[in-house]
Amino acid sequence: MLNAYRELANTDNGLGAGSKEETGATWTAPFANGKIGVMPYPNTSTTALFEAEKDGGFEVGVAPIPGTKKGKTSTFLGGDAMGISKDSKHVAQAWNFLYWLMSDDAQKKVFADNGGTASNIKTLKTVYKDADPRAQTINSVIIDGNGKTPKSAAFNEAFNASGSPWQLLVIMVCSRWSLMGGNRGTNFPENFIKVFENKLLGQSVLFTLEYTVIVTIFLLILGLGLALIVQESSKWNNVLRTCFLLPSATGLASASLLFYALYSPQVGPVTKILSFFGLMDEGGSVLATGQGALRATIIVIVWRFSGYYMLLMMIGLQAIPGDLYEVARIPPWACRKTARRITKTYRSWGDVPPLGTMGVLPRSIGADRGSILRNGRTGTPFAEGVPVLYTSR
């Protein structure tokens, strides 16, 4: 592959004249202007070429990019990043807009009917039967699932950039890397051989798994509980949010030293308190046993990171539309009467709302009453005319 590109670079007009300085704004221009014969091309831009061909332009053909395995294909898919502003007052409506945009109806009307490539696989399979054969070829590469591209919000920073986490990870696992001294030379593969020869490897793996499961459960439950407490914005809730987030501002090393002092039988109060209640021998150490060290470590980590989990849970809770909370607050006896009147026409299985919607409702509200949340309509989960503030990140 590299030799092929090198040969193109040494060929007259093999690469665009501005390739070295290309920012991405005009990178398809050499092919569109007829200067290059073959080019990996974005499927979202082929419609313009097909239209130009009808107006007397040169003929264009398409073919799948060969995959890494025989008989398999690949794609040349890109895309523009889109996001919802953190300052938006209509986050829920913006998410609903995205939900609608990915629906079958919108994918057909917005993309397929205008010659564009839909993002919905179902639409690609069913709506393009009468489309240009070249468009069908393009879609087939996406439909077969062989053209999926690894994606990451910060791909370059994570993988390609010098000093990226993945590069640093590879360097560290192959080097003698001390905590304070840094890289002290390569010790691969001797370090891996010694690890697998160590009798404590199995115990360490089991200990890590046990620790991970317990900490995750505690953090999720505690994070959700804290988020529910401070979800509504008020003066006292803002104070509580600050208090809950203060441990997160403490460095992990500082937190470890703080709790090491608290656990110390010489200067810390924890040992004395446990001894007073008869939970451990007087003068003993919390860290003397494996189970004691595990519990002590879990307390440190939960204290340190619970604020982060609170933020994650609070973001999820605030993204739930207000009408869901309103319905959830309706007393069961009033809700049954209102729901029976509004949803009496929605009795078929096809009109039962999504399970994800029902998860927010109290158990006393039946599944057939969930159509209230869809404004008495089926199909799309948002009301017409809702203002959407949608900006690029």
Rosetta blueprint (number, residue, H / E / L):
1 M L
2 L H
3 N H
4 A H
5 Y H
6 R H
7 E H
8 L H
9 A H
10 N L
11 T L
12 D L
13 N L
14 G L
15 L L
16 G L
17 A L
18 G L
19 S H
20 K H
21 E H
22 E L
23 T L
24 G L
25 A L
26 T L
27 W L
28 T L
29 A H
30 P H
31 F H
32 A H
33 N L
34 G L
35 K L
36 I L
37 G L
38 V L
39 M L
40 P L
41 Y L
42 P L
43 N H
44 T H
45 S H
46 T H
47 T H
48 A H
49 L H
50 F H
51 E H
52 A H
53 E H
54 K H
55 D L
56 G L
57 G L
58 F L
59 E L
60 V L
61 G L
62 V L
63 A L
64 P L
65 I E
66 P E
67 G L
68 T L
69 K L
70 K L
71 G L
72 K L
73 T E
74 S E
75 T L
76 F L
77 L L
78 G L
79 G L
80 D L
81 A L
82 M L
83 G E
84 I L
85 S L
86 K L
87 D L
88 S L
89 K L
90 H L
91 V H
92 A H
93 Q H
94 A H
95 W H
96 N H
97 F H
98 L H
99 Y H
100 W H
101 L H
102 M L
103 S L
104 D H
105 D H
106 A H
107 Q H
108 K H
109 K H
110 V H
111 F H
112 A H
113 D H
114 N H
115 G L
116 G L
117 T L
118 A L
119 S L
120 N L
121 I H
122 K H
123 T H
124 L H
125 K H
126 T H
127 V L
128 Y L
129 K L
130 D L
131 A L
132 D L
133 P H
134 R H
135 A H
136 Q H
137 T H
138 I H
139 N H
140 S H
141 V H
142 I H
143 I H
144 D L
145 G L
146 N L
147 G L
148 K L
149 T L
150 P L
151 K L
152 S L
153 A L
154 A L
155 F H
156 N H
157 E H
158 A H
159 F H
160 N H
161 A L
162 S L
163 G L
164 S L
165 P H
166 W H
167 Q H
168 L H
169 L H
170 V H
171 I H
172 M H
173 V H
174 C L
175 S E
176 R E
177 W E
178 S E
179 L L
180 M L
181 G L
182 G E
183 N E
184 R E
185 G E
186 T E
187 N L
188 F L
189 P L
190 E H
191 N H
192 F H
193 I H
194 K H
195 V H
196 F H
197 E H
198 N L
199 K L
200 L L
201 L H
202 G H
203 Q H
204 S H
205 V H
206 L H
207 F H
208 T H
209 L H
210 E H
211 Y H
212 T H
213 V H
214 I H
215 V H
216 T H
217 I H
218 F H
219 L H
220 L H
221 I H
222 L H
223 G H
224 L H
225 G H
226 L H
227 A H
228 L H
229 I H
230 V L
231 Q L
232 E L
233 S L
234 S L
235 K H
236 W H
237 N H
238 N H
239 V H
240 L H
241 R H
242 T H
243 C H
244 F H
245 L H
246 L H
247 P H
248 S H
249 A H
250 T L
251 G L
252 L H
253 A H
254 S H
255 A H
256 S H
257 L H
258 L H
259 F H
260 Y H
261 A H
262 L H
263 Y H
264 S L
265 P L
266 Q L
267 V L
268 G L
269 P H
270 V H
271 T H
272 K H
273 I H
274 L H
275 S H
276 F H
277 F L
278 G L
279 L L
280 M L
281 D L
282 E L
283 G L
284 G L
285 S L
286 V H
287 L H
288 A H
289 T L
290 G H
291 Q H
292 G H
293 A H
294 L H
295 R H
296 A H
297 T H
298 I H
299 I H
300 V H
301 I H
302 V H
303 W H
304 R H
305 F H
306 S H
307 G H
308 Y H
309 Y H
310 M H
311 L H
312 L H
313 M H
314 M H
315 I H
316 G H
317 L H
318 Q H
319 A L
320 I L
321 P L
322 G H
323 D H
324 L H
325 Y H
326 E H
327 V H
328 A H
329 R H
330 I L
331 P L
332 P H
333 W H
334 A H
335 C H
336 R H
337 K H
338 T H
339 A H
340 R H
341 R H
342 I H
343 T L
344 K L
345 T L
346 Y L
347 R L
348 S L
349 W H
350 G H
351 D H
352 V L
353 P L
354 P L
355 L H
356 G H
357 T H
358 M H
359 G L
360 V L
361 L L
362 P L
363 R L
364 S L
365 I L
366 G L
367 A H
368 D H
369 R H
370 G H
371 S H
372 I H
373 L H
374 R H
375 N L
376 G L
377 R L
378 T L
379 G L
380 T L
381 P L
382 F L
383 A L
384 E L
385 G L
386 V L
387 P L
388 V L
389 L L
390 Y L
391 T E
392 S L
393 R L
